[in-house]
Amino acid sequence: MKVEFEKKFASGLSILSNGCIIILKLFAGIVSGSISVISEAIHSMSDLLASCITYFAIMRSCVPADKEHPFGHGRYEDVAGFVEGILIVLAALYITYEACKKILFRGYAEFDSTLGILVMGASVIANFFVSKYLFFVAKKTESMALKADAEHLRTDIYSAMGVFVGLILIKITGISLLDPIIAIIVAIIILKTGISITKESLNNLVDGSLPEEDIKKIENILNECENIYGYKNLKSRKSGPNRSIEITILCEESMTIKDCHNICDVIEDKIKDIFLNTMVIIHCEPYVNANN
């Protein structure tokens, strides 16, 4: 219950934070007429929608396994991560479109960047602490949805910082053309993150294997086991915070079922010591020496 509460609290905090930041950015963008600030407000809107999706996904993923979903509801978090990644990509493309339109048709004009500087600075500070907390909870609970939401906020930090610095330069130099140029740079940063989140979530949705570093850890456990002659058919996948691992181990053909079972228990315990929320299925086969 503590893990579920932490996940729900973190996603709720993200919604509240994004809501406040959107209001501030929209106000500053409309008052100043800055396309970079308005683009940041649009980015934060996608953050808010992503946070709402994350909250829904976490609420569903916390529901225990049932007859219709015997392996649990972890896929909701992967779906949320995928949708959030798409939203980030769309936000980046829209910001690029608006910025290019400003440049091509000279839609930029002189403006006072003081209010934008203050709002962007406050946004950077708020998102830094909220995203730091989200990453902490995501790592602790292995939540794909929270991780995607935290990544979403981290891109907001980078982009808001870029806009913050850009607005200061505009105030110093008076070159308003920097405004849409900064917006395009922000969009490129956002786009890269969106593609990364989408790929990772999609990999889980299509039952892609665990990352190479995780596979190496499993192989090390198997290679260090002295009571088996080897292994084969190592399979793995991830569903939300849950992992599934299947292995076939080769045992001495004269070994009793009890001894084989004990070996399986040892391997399973070692794997679960490294990975939380993991289901391990081990199949034993007799080792046949080709020289005999």
C-alpha positions in Angstrom: 0.0 0.0 0.0 2.9 2.4 0.7 4.3 1.9 -2.8 0.8 2.6 -4.3 0.4 5.7 -2.2 3.8 7.1 -3.2 3.0 6.6 -6.9 -0.4 8.3 -6.6 1.0 11.1 -4.6 3.8 11.8 -7.0 1.5 11.8 -10.0 -1.0 14.1 -8.2 1.9 16.5 -7.3 2.9 16.6 -11.0 -0.7 17.5 -12.0 -0.9 20.3 -9.4 2.6 21.7 -10.4 1.9 21.6 -14.1 -1.5 23.4 -13.7 0.1 26.3 -11.8 3.0 26.6 -14.3 0.6 26.6 -17.3 -1.3 29.6 -15.9 1.8 31.6 -15.2 3.4 30.8 -18.7 0.2 31.6 -20.6 -0.2 34.9 -18.7 3.4 35.9 -19.3 3.3 34.8 -23.0 0.1 36.7 -23.8 1.1 39.8 -22.0 4.6 40.0 -23.5 3.8 38.5 -26.9 6.8 36.1 -26.8 6.4 33.0 -29.0 9.1 31.2 -27.0 7.1 31.7 -23.7 3.8 30.7 -25.4 5.6 27.6 -26.8 6.6 26.8 -23.3 3.0 27.1 -22.2 2.0 24.7 -24.9 4.8 22.3 -23.8 3.5 22.5 -20.2 -0.1 21.8 -21.4 1.2 18.5 -22.9 2.9 17.9 -19.5 -0.4 18.4 -17.7 -2.2 16.0 -20.1 0.6 13.5 -19.7 0.4 13.8 -15.9 -3.3 13.1 -16.0 -2.7 10.1 -18.2 0.0 9.0 -15.7 -2.4 9.3 -12.8 -5.0 7.2 -14.5 -2.5 4.6 -15.5 -1.1 4.3 -12.0 -4.6 4.0 -10.6 -5.3 1.1 -13.0 -1.9 -0.6 -12.7 -2.3 -0.8 -8.9 -5.4 -3.0 -9.3 -4.5 -6.6 -8.3 -4.5 -9.3 -10.9 -8.0 -10.8 -11.7 -9.6 -13.3 -13.9 -9.5 -11.1 -17.0 -6.0 -9.9 -16.3 -4.1 -12.8 -14.6 -0.7 -11.1 -15.1 -1.9 -7.9 -13.5 -2.5 -4.4 -15.0 1.1 -3.2 -15.5 0.5 -2.6 -19.2 -1.5 0.5 -18.4 1.8 2.2 -17.4 3.5 1.2 -20.7 0.5 2.5 -22.7 0.6 5.8 -20.7 4.3 6.1 -21.4 3.7 5.6 -25.1 0.9 8.1 -25.3 3.1 10.6 -23.4 5.9 10.1 -25.8 3.6 10.8 -28.7 2.3 14.0 -27.0 5.8 15.2 -26.5 6.6 14.7 -30.2 3.4 16.5 -31.3 4.2 19.4 -29.0 7.7 19.7 -30.5 6.3 19.7 -34.0 3.7 22.4 -33.2 6.2 24.7 -31.5 8.5 24.3 -34.6 5.7 25.2 -36.9 4.7 28.3 -35.0 8.3 29.4 -34.7 9.1 28.9 -38.4 5.9 30.8 -39.3 7.1 33.7 -37.2 10.5 33.7 -38.9 9.3 33.4 -42.4 6.5 36.0 -42.2 8.4 38.3 -39.7 5.7 37.7 -37.1 8.1 38.6 -34.3 8.1 42.1 -32.7 9.9 43.9 -29.9 8.6 43.1 -26.4 9.5 43.5 -22.8 11.0 40.2 -21.6 11.1 40.9 -17.9 7.9 39.1 -17.0 8.9 36.1 -19.1 12.3 35.9 -17.4 10.7 35.8 -14.0 8.1 33.1 -15.0 10.7 31.0 -16.8 13.0 31.2 -13.8 10.2 30.1 -11.4 9.3 27.3 -13.8 12.8 25.9 -13.9 13.0 25.8 -10.1 9.6 24.2 -9.6 10.1 21.6 -12.3 13.5 20.7 -11.0 12.3 19.7 -7.6 9.1 18.0 -8.9 10.9 16.0 -11.6 13.6 15.0 -9.1 11.0 13.6 -6.8 9.2 11.8 -9.7 12.5 10.2 -10.8 13.1 9.0 -7.2 9.6 7.4 -6.9 9.8 6.0 -10.5 13.1 4.3 -9.7 11.9 3.0 -6.4 8.7 1.6 -7.7 9.9 0.8 -11.3 7.0 2.8 -12.8 7.3 3.4 -16.5 4.5 5.9 -16.4 6.1 8.0 -13.7 9.5 7.8 -15.4 7.9 9.1 -18.6 6.2 11.9 -16.7 9.5 12.8 -15.0 11.3 12.8 -18.4 8.5 15.0 -19.6 9.2 17.5 -16.8 12.9 17.3 -17.3 12.6 18.4 -20.9 10.5 21.3 -19.6 13.5 22.3 -17.4 15.9 22.3 -20.3 13.5 24.1 -22.6 12.5 26.7 -19.9 16.2 27.3 -19.1 16.8 27.9 -22.8 14.0 30.3 -23.0 15.1 32.0 -19.8 18.6 32.6 -21.1 17.2 33.6 -24.5 14.9 36.2 -23.0 17.9 37.7 -21.0 19.8 37.9 -24.3 16.8 39.6 -26.0 16.6 42.1 -23.1 20.4 42.9 -23.5 20.6 42.9 -27.3 17.1 43.9 -28.3 17.2 41.3 -31.1 13.6 39.9 -31.1 14.5 37.4 -33.9 16.1 35.3 -31.1 12.7 34.6 -29.7 11.5 32.1 -32.5 15.0 30.7 -32.9 15.1 29.8 -29.2 11.6 28.2 -29.6 13.0 25.9 -32.4 16.0 24.9 -30.3 13.5 24.1 -27.4 11.4 22.0 -29.9 14.5 19.9 -30.9 15.2 19.0 -27.3 11.6 18.1 -26.7 11.4 16.0 -29.9 14.5 13.9 -28.9 13.0 13.1 -25.5 9.6 12.2 -27.0 11.1 9.7 -29.4 13.2 8.1 -26.7 10.1 7.6 -24.4 8.0 6.3 -27.2 10.6 3.7 -28.3 11.1 2.4 -24.7 7.3 2.2 -24.0 6.6 0.5 -27.3 9.4 -2.1 -26.7 7.5 -3.1 -23.5 4.2 -3.2 -25.2 5.4 -5.6 -27.9 7.1 -7.8 -25.4 10.6 -6.7 -26.2 13.5 -8.2 -24.2 14.9 -6.5 -21.1 17.8 -4.1 -21.6 21.2 -5.7 -22.3 22.6 -4.8 -18.9 19.8 -6.6 -17.2 20.3 -9.7 -19.3 24.0 -9.6 -18.4 23.1 -9.7 -14.7 20.9 -12.7 -15.2 23.6 -14.5 -17.2 26.2 -13.8 -14.5 23.9 -15.5 -11.9 23.5 -18.6 -14.1 27.2 -18.7 -15.0 28.1 -18.7 -11.3 25.8 -21.5 -10.4 28.0 -24.6 -9.9 25.3 -27.2 -9.9 24.1 -26.8 -13.5 25.9 -27.7 -16.8 24.6 -24.7 -18.6 21.4 -22.9 -19.7 19.4 -22.1 -22.8 16.2 -20.3 -24.0 16.7 -17.3 -21.8 13.6 -15.1 -22.4 12.5 -11.9 -20.7 10.0 -9.1 -21.0 8.6 -6.2 -19.0 5.1 -5.1 -18.3 4.8 -1.8 -16.4 6.9 -2.4 -13.3 6.7 -6.2 -13.6 9.3 -8.4 -15.3 8.9 -11.9 -16.6 12.0 -14.2 -17.0 12.0 -17.7 -18.4 15.1 -20.0 -18.4 15.9 -23.6 -19.2 18.7 -25.0 -17.1 20.7 -28.3 -17.8 21.1 -30.6 -14.8 22.7 -33.9 -14.1 20.3 -36.6 -15.5 20.6 -38.6 -12.3 19.6 -35.7 -10.1 16.4 -36.0 -8.1 13.4 -33.7 -8.6 14.0 -32.3 -5.1 17.6 -31.4 -5.9 16.6 -29.7 -9.2 13.9 -27.8 -7.4 16.3 -26.6 -4.8 18.7 -25.3 -7.5 15.8 -23.5 -9.2 14.9 -21.9 -5.9 18.4 -20.6 -5.4 18.6 -19.1 -8.9 15.1 -17.6 -8.6 16.0 -16.0 -5.2 19.2 -14.5 -6.6 17.3 -13.0 -9.6 14.6 -11.5 -7.3 17.3 -10.0 -5.1 18.4 -7.9 -8.0 15.0 -7.2 -9.7 11.8 -6.3 -7.9 8.4 -7.4 -9.1 9.8 -10.3 -11.1 8.2 -13.6 -12.0 10.8 -16.3 -12.8 9.9 -19.6 -14.6 12.7 -22.2 -14.7 12.5 -25.4 -16.7 15.0 -28.2 -16.0 16.3 -30.6 -18.7 18.8 -33.5 -18.3 22.3 -32.7 -19.4 23.5 -35.2 -22.0 27.3 -35.5 -22.5 28.0 -36.0 -26.2 31.2 -37.9 -25.3 29.4 -40.7 -23.5 
